[in-house]
Amino acid sequence: MTETYDAERADSDDAEPDTTPAAPSGEDEPSGLSSGARAFFDWVVVVGVALLVAVLVRTFLLAHFVVDGQSMYSTLAPGDRVFVNKMSYQLHEPGRGDVVVLHEISGAIERDLIKRVIALPGEEIRMENCVVWVDTDPADELPAQRLDEPYLDPTVVTPGNCGSAIEPTVIPDDAVYVMGDNRPGSHDSRALGPVSYDDLVGRAFVVFWPRADWQWL
């Protein structure tokens, strides 16, 4: 017996399925921002984040200070710009020789000063003929030690040009005694007295401008 097939059905059964995706209709396209608008928005976000980080860094971590006056000459000159680590004394106590920025309030006047730490809490300090003596433990019987100050310029600080002597002074807890490297021309703890930790803005650690004056402090 001869078998017959429905040609149309055979062709249909043997054909591969059509996998071509349907073209999307206009109604399914996203209605978001254009590429130019998205790029602009991205830049706004980047700039905003950068400004926020800068504000946080300046508020809590780092500040810069412009030297005004001659009190730290010749270590620092007027117009020198230094970076100040505001976190230093949150992590550890001040050290002798640190260059610090401190906040002074005198009547209605508020200003920041830059000085060097000379004596620490519990120590006794005195000065004669521009020579500083520090007794690290006034309760013991050991004599005070002459402070080695290699940062002083011998053409600026010479015997007898530092004004009146400093009478023996014991530094209270949580305070430091500060002086300028230009001993004849510095308004410091000789007039202000010991400076409380609370008045220390931070430790100046580098001169970054002008480039000719670049140095670690």
C-alpha positions as CSV (number, residue, x, y, z in Angstrom):
1,M,0.0,0.0,0.0
2,T,1.3,3.4,-0.9
3,E,1.4,5.9,1.9
4,T,0.7,9.5,1.2
5,Y,1.6,12.5,3.4
6,D,0.2,15.9,3.7
7,A,3.1,18.0,2.3
8,E,2.0,21.2,4.2
9,R,1.9,19.2,7.5
10,A,5.3,17.6,6.8
11,D,6.9,20.9,6.1
12,S,5.5,22.3,9.3
13,D,6.6,19.4,11.4
14,D,10.2,19.5,10.0
15,A,10.7,23.3,10.3
16,E,12.9,24.7,13.1
17,P,11.2,27.0,15.5
18,D,11.7,30.8,14.9
19,T,14.0,32.1,17.6
20,T,14.4,35.7,16.3
21,P,13.5,38.0,19.2
22,A,10.7,40.4,18.6
23,A,11.6,44.0,18.2
24,P,10.8,46.0,21.3
25,S,8.0,48.4,21.0
26,G,8.5,52.0,21.7
27,E,6.4,51.7,24.8
28,D,8.9,49.3,26.5
29,E,12.0,51.7,26.1
30,P,13.2,53.2,29.4
31,S,12.2,56.7,30.0
32,G,15.4,57.6,32.2
33,L,18.0,60.4,31.7
34,S,19.9,60.8,28.5
35,S,23.6,59.8,28.5
36,G,24.6,63.5,28.7
37,A,22.4,64.1,31.7
38,R,23.6,60.9,33.4
39,A,27.3,62.0,32.9
40,F,26.5,65.5,34.4
41,F,24.7,63.9,37.4
42,D,27.8,61.6,37.9
43,W,30.1,64.6,38.0
44,V,27.9,66.4,40.5
45,V,28.0,63.4,42.8
46,V,31.8,63.1,42.4
47,V,32.3,66.8,43.2
48,G,29.9,66.7,46.1
49,V,31.6,63.7,47.7
50,A,35.1,65.3,47.1
51,L,33.9,68.5,48.9
52,L,32.4,66.5,51.7
53,V,35.6,64.6,52.2
54,A,37.6,67.9,52.1
55,V,35.4,69.4,54.8
56,L,35.7,66.4,57.0
57,V,39.5,66.2,56.6
58,R,39.9,69.9,57.4
59,T,37.5,69.7,60.4
60,F,38.9,66.6,62.0
61,L,42.2,65.6,60.5
62,L,44.3,68.2,58.8
63,A,44.6,72.0,58.6
64,H,47.0,74.4,57.1
65,F,48.4,77.4,59.0
66,V,50.1,80.5,57.5
67,V,53.0,81.8,59.6
68,D,52.6,85.4,60.6
69,G,55.4,87.2,62.3
70,Q,59.0,86.4,63.4
71,S,58.5,84.4,66.6
72,M,59.7,81.1,65.1
73,Y,62.5,82.6,63.0
74,S,64.7,81.2,61.6
75,T,62.9,77.8,61.6
76,L,59.9,79.4,60.1
77,A,59.6,82.6,58.1
78,P,56.6,84.9,57.7
79,G,54.4,83.5,54.9
80,D,55.5,79.9,55.3
81,R,52.5,77.5,55.1
82,V,52.5,74.4,57.2
83,F,50.3,71.4,57.5
84,V,48.9,70.7,61.0
85,N,47.9,67.2,62.1
86,K,44.8,67.8,64.3
87,M,44.6,64.2,65.3
88,S,48.1,64.0,66.8
89,Y,47.2,64.8,70.4
90,Q,44.0,62.6,70.2
91,L,46.4,59.7,69.8
92,H,49.3,60.6,72.0
93,E,50.5,63.3,74.3
94,P,52.7,66.2,73.1
95,G,56.4,65.6,72.9
96,R,59.3,67.9,73.7
97,G,60.4,69.7,70.6
98,D,57.1,69.4,68.8
99,V,56.1,72.5,66.8
100,V,52.4,73.1,67.7
101,V,49.6,75.5,66.7
102,L,47.7,76.7,69.8
103,H,44.6,78.8,70.2
104,E,44.9,81.9,72.3
105,I,42.0,83.9,73.6
106,S,43.0,87.3,75.1
107,G,39.9,89.4,76.0
108,A,37.9,89.7,72.8
109,I,40.8,88.7,70.6
110,E,41.2,85.1,69.4
111,R,44.1,84.0,67.3
112,D,46.3,81.0,66.6
113,L,50.0,80.9,67.4
114,I,52.7,78.6,66.4
115,K,55.4,77.7,69.0
116,R,57.6,74.8,70.1
117,V,57.0,72.5,73.1
118,I,59.8,73.0,75.7
119,A,58.6,71.4,78.9
120,L,56.0,68.7,79.7
121,P,53.5,68.1,82.5
122,G,55.2,67.6,85.9
123,E,58.5,69.1,84.8
124,E,60.2,72.2,86.2
125,I,61.6,74.7,83.8
126,R,63.9,77.7,84.3
127,M,66.0,79.9,82.0
128,E,69.1,82.0,82.6
129,N,71.1,83.9,79.9
130,C,69.0,82.2,77.2
131,V,69.9,78.7,78.5
132,V,66.9,76.5,79.4
133,W,67.1,74.0,82.2
134,V,64.6,71.3,82.7
135,D,64.1,69.1,85.8
136,T,62.0,66.1,84.6
137,D,61.3,65.0,88.2
138,P,61.4,67.9,90.7
139,A,60.7,65.6,93.6
140,D,64.0,63.7,93.2
141,E,67.4,65.0,94.2
142,L,68.9,65.0,90.7
143,P,69.9,68.4,89.2
144,A,68.1,69.9,86.3
145,Q,69.5,69.2,82.8
146,R,70.5,71.8,80.3
147,L,68.1,71.5,77.3
148,D,69.8,70.8,74.0
149,E,68.2,73.0,71.4
150,P,69.8,72.4,68.0
151,Y,66.9,74.2,66.2
152,L,67.9,77.6,67.6
153,D,69.8,79.9,65.3
154,P,72.9,81.2,67.2
155,T,72.8,84.4,65.2
156,V,69.2,85.0,66.5
157,V,69.5,83.7,70.0
158,T,72.6,84.9,71.8
159,P,73.5,85.0,75.5
160,G,71.8,87.8,77.2
161,N,69.3,88.8,74.4
162,C,66.3,86.7,75.6
163,G,64.9,89.2,78.1
164,S,64.4,88.4,81.8
165,A,65.1,85.0,83.3
166,I,62.4,82.4,83.8
167,E,62.0,81.6,87.4
168,P,61.6,77.9,88.3
169,T,58.1,76.9,87.0
170,V,56.4,73.5,87.5
171,I,54.2,72.6,84.5
172,P,50.7,71.4,85.6
173,D,49.0,68.3,84.4
174,D,47.6,68.3,80.9
175,A,49.6,71.4,79.9
176,V,52.9,72.2,78.2
177,Y,55.4,75.1,78.3
178,V,55.9,76.6,74.8
179,M,58.4,79.1,73.4
180,G,59.3,80.5,70.0
181,D,62.6,79.7,68.4
182,N,63.2,83.5,68.1
183,R,63.5,83.9,71.9
184,P,64.0,87.7,71.8
185,G,60.9,88.2,69.7
186,S,58.3,85.6,70.8
187,H,55.0,86.0,72.7
188,D,54.9,82.6,74.4
189,S,54.5,80.8,77.8
190,R,56.8,83.5,79.4
191,A,53.7,85.7,79.0
192,L,50.9,83.2,78.6
193,G,52.0,80.7,81.2
194,P,51.7,76.9,80.5
195,V,49.3,76.1,77.7
196,S,46.5,73.5,78.3
197,Y,46.1,70.5,76.0
198,D,42.6,71.8,75.2
199,D,44.1,74.9,73.6
200,L,46.4,72.9,71.2
201,V,45.0,72.8,67.7
202,G,47.5,70.2,66.6
203,R,51.1,69.4,65.6
204,A,52.7,71.2,62.6
205,F,54.7,68.6,60.8
206,V,55.8,70.0,57.4
207,V,56.3,73.3,55.6
208,F,54.7,72.8,52.2
209,W,54.9,76.3,50.7
210,P,56.9,78.1,49.4
211,R,58.8,75.2,47.8
212,A,62.1,76.8,48.7
213,D,61.3,76.5,52.4
214,W,60.0,72.9,52.2
215,Q,61.0,70.9,55.3
216,W,59.8,68.4,57.9
217,L,59.3,69.9,61.4
